């Protein structure tokens, strides 16, 4: 079947906009500063593929039809607030300058501080101000994710189990993020360590837990929940491996990030770990020594060449294909509603074969 993904994304955006309109009313007494914070929140949740919301939606529909589609859309949209929170914090920790073609949150607030009255009207360090604003916005988005799910409009007996999944999801992604920054600080990570970071920082909260959340909202039994999670975890890993490839080889015009951004940020991804293992000693040393440094376009091209020649790029492509096949094999044996089975296969292709 063909699923109208564009219509669904608009439904999720409408749910987010309505929720932020409500928050705007509550924050109005705080004045212009609250308006600035809310404006950045709106920007943080605008656009994107809405994969997390989509997998939540179809995790529910795999088990049962939606009795209240508007309420279910709000529940699914809560995961996009969680995602936005993670991105705001991640960009700060990685010192990223851009996100989706616009200044990252901390950079935007930093620029506002610098521009205030020509830099003479505000006190303190602009970078520290930007960092503080990003931390607070990320925290606010994280709190709002819980609130939107809790108040989505579905009965409490349905929402309660989903809130338990959200609790586990937040713990996993935050701990996974700390593992990531620790690996980068140590300046080394073998393939197993890089896969652990990938699994907990991204793969689980991107696909497995959204499916789990949707299934919990639908009252799924243990066998169906297990099948959806077994489908979601390898697919989430493939999804993040694709993201890692795009972080090195992606076109900035499509990704909204500078060329080779993951290399500049020093990310110890599976792709990098494989390249360091397989590249000749001199090239491996050059790649390792360049990670986390400012790089010219020529240097980025050189490092891309090292990774490609090492065979790591093709290895990751092969792993993506194998993980995707493993996920789809689970669907072959799962007793899901036929419409949902068909769309989950479409989503699997979209998540792992994307160019952005």
C-alpha positions in Angstrom: 0.0 0.0 0.0 1.0 3.7 -0.3 0.9 5.6 3.0 0.4 9.4 2.9 3.5 10.3 4.9 3.1 14.0 4.1 -0.4 14.1 5.6 0.9 12.3 8.7 3.8 14.7 9.1 1.3 17.6 8.9 -0.9 16.0 11.5 2.0 15.7 13.9 3.1 19.3 13.2 -0.4 20.5 14.0 -0.4 18.6 17.3 3.0 20.1 18.2 1.8 23.6 17.2 -1.3 23.3 19.2 0.6 22.1 22.3 3.1 25.0 22.0 0.3 27.5 21.5 -1.0 26.3 24.9 2.5 26.6 26.4 2.7 30.1 25.0 -0.4 31.1 26.8 1.1 29.8 30.1 4.4 31.5 29.5 2.9 34.8 28.4 3.3 36.5 31.9 7.0 36.0 31.7 7.3 38.5 28.8 9.6 38.8 25.8 12.3 36.4 27.0 9.7 33.6 27.3 8.6 34.4 23.8 12.1 34.0 22.5 12.4 30.6 24.2 9.1 29.5 22.8 10.1 30.7 19.3 13.2 28.5 19.5 11.1 25.6 20.7 8.9 26.0 17.6 12.0 26.0 15.4 13.4 22.9 17.1 10.2 20.9 16.4 9.7 22.1 12.8 10.5 19.9 9.9 12.1 16.5 9.8 11.0 13.1 8.7 8.9 12.3 11.8 10.2 8.7 11.9 9.7 8.4 15.7 6.1 9.6 15.6 5.5 7.4 12.6 6.8 4.2 14.2 4.8 5.0 17.3 1.6 5.4 15.2 2.2 2.2 13.3 3.3 0.3 16.5 -0.3 1.0 17.7 -2.0 0.2 14.4 0.0 -3.0 14.2 -2.0 -4.1 17.2 -5.4 -2.3 16.9 -7.1 0.5 15.0 -7.0 4.0 16.6 -10.2 4.8 18.5 -9.2 8.4 18.7 -6.8 9.4 15.9 -6.3 13.0 17.2 -5.3 11.8 20.7 -3.0 9.1 19.2 -1.4 11.8 17.0 -0.7 13.9 20.1 0.8 10.8 21.9 3.1 10.1 18.9 4.1 13.8 18.7 5.4 13.6 22.2 8.3 11.6 20.9 9.2 14.4 18.5 9.6 16.7 21.6 11.9 14.1 23.1 13.9 14.0 19.8 14.1 17.8 19.7 15.4 17.9 23.3 18.1 15.4 22.4 19.2 17.4 19.3 19.4 20.7 21.2 21.6 19.1 23.9 23.6 17.0 21.4 24.4 20.1 19.3 25.7 21.9 22.4 27.9 19.0 23.5 29.3 18.5 20.0 29.8 22.3 19.5 27.8 22.1 16.3 27.2 25.3 14.5 24.1 24.3 12.5 21.1 22.1 12.5 18.8 21.6 9.5 20.5 24.5 7.7 20.0 27.1 10.5 22.1 28.0 13.6 22.1 25.4 16.3 20.1 26.6 19.4 23.2 27.5 21.5 24.7 29.4 18.5 21.4 31.3 17.9 21.2 32.5 21.5 24.9 33.3 21.5 24.4 35.5 18.5 21.5 37.3 20.1 23.7 38.1 23.1 26.5 39.4 20.9 24.1 41.5 18.8 22.3 43.1 21.8 22.9 46.8 21.6 26.1 46.2 19.6 27.4 43.9 22.3 27.3 46.7 24.9 23.9 46.2 26.4 24.2 42.7 27.9 26.8 41.4 30.4 28.6 38.1 30.6 30.0 35.6 28.1 27.9 35.2 24.9 29.0 31.5 24.6 28.0 30.8 28.2 24.6 32.5 27.6 24.0 30.4 24.5 25.0 27.2 26.4 22.7 28.0 29.3 19.8 28.8 27.0 20.3 25.5 25.1 20.4 23.5 28.3 17.2 25.0 29.6 15.4 24.7 26.3 16.4 21.0 26.0 15.2 20.4 29.5 11.9 22.1 28.8 11.4 20.0 25.6 12.1 16.9 27.6 9.6 17.8 30.3 7.0 18.7 27.6 7.4 15.3 26.0 6.1 13.7 29.2 3.4 16.3 29.5 2.1 15.8 26.0 2.0 12.1 26.2 0.3 12.2 29.6 -2.3 14.7 28.4 -2.8 13.4 24.9 -6.5 12.5 25.5 -6.3 8.7 25.6 -7.6 7.0 28.7 -5.1 6.7 31.6 -5.1 2.9 31.5 -3.7 3.2 27.9 -1.3 6.0 28.6 0.2 4.6 31.8 2.1 1.7 30.2 3.3 4.1 27.5 4.7 6.5 30.1 6.7 3.6 31.6 8.2 3.0 28.1 9.0 6.8 27.9 10.7 6.6 31.3 13.0 3.8 30.0 13.6 5.6 26.7 14.8 8.8 28.4 17.1 6.9 30.7 18.6 5.0 27.8 19.2 8.0 25.5 20.7 10.1 28.3 23.0 7.4 29.5 23.9 6.6 25.8 24.8 10.2 25.3 27.1 10.2 28.3 28.7 7.1 27.0 29.2 8.9 23.7 30.9 12.0 25.2 33.1 9.7 27.4 34.2 7.7 24.3 35.1 10.9 22.5 37.0 12.2 25.6 39.1 9.1 25.8 39.8 9.5 22.1 39.3 5.8 21.2 36.6 3.3 20.6 36.6 -0.1 19.1 33.7 -1.4 16.9 31.9 -3.0 19.9 32.1 0.2 22.0 30.9 2.3 19.0 28.0 -0.1 18.4 27.0 0.2 22.1 26.9 4.0 21.8 24.9 3.8 18.6 22.4 1.4 20.1 21.7 3.3 23.3 22.2 6.9 22.1 20.1 6.6 18.9 18.9 3.2 17.7 16.6 2.3 20.6 14.9 5.7 20.9 14.6 6.2 17.2 12.7 3.1 16.3 12.5 0.3 18.8 11.0 2.4 21.7 8.6 4.4 19.5 7.2 1.0 18.3 7.1 -0.2 21.9 5.3 3.0 22.9 2.7 2.6 20.2 2.2 -1.0 21.1 1.8 -0.1 24.8 -0.9 2.5 23.9 -2.7 -0.3 22.0 -2.5 -2.8 24.9 -0.3 -5.2 23.0 0.4 -8.6 24.5 4.0 -9.7 25.3 4.5 -11.7 22.1 3.4 -8.8 19.8 5.5 -6.3 21.8 8.5 -8.6 21.6 8.1 -9.0 17.8 7.8 -5.2 17.3 10.9 -4.6 19.4 12.8 -7.3 17.6 12.0 -5.6 14.3 12.8 -2.2 15.7 16.2 -2.6 17.2 18.1 -3.9 14.2 16.3 -1.4 12.0 17.2 1.4 14.4 20.8 0.3 14.2 20.7 0.4 10.4 19.0 3.8 10.6 21.8 5.2 12.7 24.5 3.6 10.6 23.0 5.4 7.6 23.1 8.6 9.6 26.8 8.0 10.3 27.5 7.6 6.6 25.7 10.8 5.9 27.7 12.6 8.6 30.8 11.9 6.6 29.8 11.5 3.0 26.5 13.4 2.9 25.8 16.5 0.8 25.5 19.6 3.0 22.8 21.0 0.7 20.7 17.9 1.7 21.8 17.2 5.3 21.8 20.8 6.5 25.2 20.2 8.2 28.7 21.1 6.9 30.7 18.6 4.9 32.3 15.9 7.0 30.7 17.3 10.2 31.1 14.1 12.2 34.8 14.2 11.5 35.1 17.8 12.7 33.1 16.9 15.8 35.4 13.9 16.4 32.7 11.3 16.6 34.0 7.8 17.2 31.4 6.1 15.1 31.3 2.5 13.9 32.4 3.8 10.5 35.4 5.5 12.0 36.3 2.5 14.1 36.2 0.2 11.1 38.4 2.6 9.1 41.0 2.9 11.9 41.1 -0.9 12.1 41.6 -1.5 8.4 43.5 1.5 7.0 47.3 1.4 6.6 49.1 2.7 9.7 50.0 6.1 8.2 46.5 6.8 7.0 44.9 5.5 10.2 47.2 7.8 12.2 46.2 10.7 10.0 42.5 10.0 10.4 42.8 9.5 14.2 44.8 12.7 14.6 42.4 14.8 12.6 39.2 13.8 14.4 37.7 16.6 16.4 39.8 19.4 14.7 38.8 22.2 12.4 39.2 20.8 8.8 39.4 22.4 5.4 37.4 21.0 2.5 40.6 19.5 1.2 41.3 17.8 4.5 37.7 16.5 4.7 38.1 15.0 1.2 41.4 13.4 2.3 39.8 11.7 5.3 36.8 10.6 3.3 39.3 9.0 0.9 41.0 7.1 3.8 37.7 5.8 5.0 36.5 4.7 1.6 39.8 3.0 0.7 39.8 1.2 4.0 36.7 -0.6 3.0 34.8 0.8 6.0 32.2 2.7 3.9 31.2 -0.5 2.0 31.3 -2.5 5.3 28.8 -0.2 6.8 26.6 -0.4 3.7 26.7 -4.2 4.0 25.8 -4.1 7.7 22.9 -1.8 7.0 21.6 -4.2 4.4 22.0 -7.2 6.8 20.3 -5.5 9.7 17.5 -4.3 7.6 17.0 -7.9 6.3 17.0 -9.2 9.9 14.4 -6.7 10.8 12.1 -7.6 7.9 12.5 -11.3 8.6 10.9 -10.6 12.0 7.9 -9.2 10.2 7.5 -12.3 8.1 6.7 -14.3 11.3 4.8 -11.6 13.2 1.1 -11.7 13.4 0.5 -8.0 12.8 -2.4 -6.3 11.1 -1.8 -6.5 7.3 -2.1 -2.7 6.7 0.5 -2.0 9.4 2.8 -4.7 8.2 2.9 -3.1 4.7 3.6 0.4 6.0 6.3 -0.8 8.5 8.1 -2.2 5.4 7.8 1.1 3.7 9.1 2.9 6.7 12.0 0.5 7.0 13.1 1.4 3.5 12.7 5.1 4.1 14.7 5.0 7.3 17.6 3.0 5.9 17.9 4.2 2.3 17.5 8.0 2.9 19.9 10.6 1.6 19.1 13.1 4.5 
